[in-house]
Amino acid sequence: MNSSKLTKRLAGRRSQRGQGMTEYIIIVALVAIGAIGVYNLFGKTVREQTSAMAFGLAGNNTQSTTHSTTAGTDATNAGTQADNTQGLSNFGVNSGTQ
């Protein structure tokens, strides 16, 4: 009698651990999907800003200023693209600009 209660209790704990792991995996997947979406929208801007910082640290102010200006333009374009309404009629129209 006691061994069957112990077996049921252990089985319940195992299923709770599995449930917690499943919830954790779902949360990590949602964060990853969100990060991919943000990177697709602002990826070019981030690359230009990183490039501007690298040139600035190397002492090449001309290239740093150029990349910084390009990053600002890319950020404006990304913001405009994010504000546009996407639907089935215009799906994928601006997908290649970033």
C-alpha positions in Angstrom: 0.0 0.0 0.0 2.7 2.5 0.9 4.8 1.6 -2.1 1.9 2.4 -4.5 1.4 5.8 -2.9 5.1 6.5 -3.2 5.1 5.5 -6.8 2.1 7.8 -7.6 3.8 10.6 -5.8 7.0 10.2 -7.7 5.1 10.0 -11.0 3.4 13.2 -10.2 6.7 15.0 -9.5 8.1 13.7 -12.8 5.2 15.1 -14.8 5.5 18.5 -13.0 9.2 18.7 -13.9 8.3 17.9 -17.5 5.6 20.6 -17.5 8.1 23.2 -16.2 10.6 22.2 -18.9 8.0 22.5 -21.6 6.9 25.9 -20.4 10.6 27.0 -20.3 11.1 25.8 -23.9 8.0 27.6 -25.1 9.2 30.9 -23.5 12.7 30.5 -25.0 11.2 29.8 -28.4 9.0 32.9 -28.2 11.9 35.1 -27.2 14.0 33.7 -30.1 11.2 34.4 -32.6 10.9 37.9 -31.3 14.6 38.4 -31.6 14.6 37.2 -35.2 11.8 39.6 -36.0 13.6 42.6 -34.5 16.9 41.6 -36.2 15.1 41.3 -39.6 13.6 44.8 -39.1 16.7 46.6 -37.7 19.6 44.3 -38.8 21.1 46.6 -41.3 21.0 49.5 -38.8 22.8 47.4 -36.1 25.5 46.3 -38.6 26.1 50.0 -39.7 26.3 51.2 -36.1 28.7 48.4 -35.2 30.8 49.3 -38.2 30.8 52.9 -37.2 32.0 52.1 -33.7 34.7 49.8 -35.1 36.0 52.6 -37.4 35.8 55.1 -34.6 37.9 52.9 -32.3 40.4 52.4 -35.1 40.7 56.2 -35.5 39.2 56.4 -39.0 36.7 59.3 -38.3 35.7 59.7 -42.0 34.5 56.1 -42.3 33.0 56.3 -38.8 30.9 59.4 -39.7 29.8 57.8 -43.0 28.6 54.6 -41.4 27.0 56.5 -38.6 25.0 58.6 -41.1 24.1 55.5 -43.0 22.9 53.8 -39.8 20.6 56.8 -39.1 19.2 56.6 -42.6 18.6 52.9 -42.2 16.9 53.4 -38.8 14.5 55.9 -40.4 13.8 53.5 -43.2 13.2 50.7 -40.8 10.8 52.8 -38.8 8.9 53.8 -41.9 8.7 50.2 -42.9 7.5 49.1 -39.5 4.7 51.7 -39.6 3.4 50.4 -43.0 0.4 48.2 -42.8 1.1 44.7 -44.0 -1.6 42.5 -45.5 -2.0 39.9 -48.1 -2.2 42.5 -50.8 1.3 43.8 -50.2 3.0 40.9 -48.4 6.7 40.7 -49.1 6.8 43.9 -51.2 9.5 45.6 -49.0 11.1 42.4 -47.6 14.3 42.8 -49.6 15.1 46.4 -48.5 16.5 45.4 -45.1 
